[in-house]
């Protein structure tokens, strides 16, 4: 959960189009569960993460997710 992020959780169209992959956290935690359940599972996972002090990363839309990913790649690619 520290290295992944959900994105566009409110977009039913995007969720349908990409087969639930916008729920990356749930996809990685429960790979054998059908993606149609990710939306309901997400609220449980988010609350459980809060209880244990684990960050639950969410980007509000696809563009922000891509920009966040680009930022992370730049940080990982830096030579200090």
Phi, psi and omega in degrees: 000341180284339187245010179224170184208142171279157175215150180049051184293342181268355183270100178293326180294311179297318180301317178293315185297321183255014174066035176080006182290352174287347173261068184297320181299308181294323178301318181281327179285325184229069185293341182263005178263137180300138185299341181293345180265352185302320182301316180287322180293326184304318181294325178291315180297318180299315180293320178295319177299318179299317179300327183260005178070028179258132180293140176245103187275127179223133172254134187293333178211173185297320181298313178298324179296317180294317179295320177296320179295318178299318178299316179297317179298321177296318179295319180290334183272357181285140174254119178250000000 
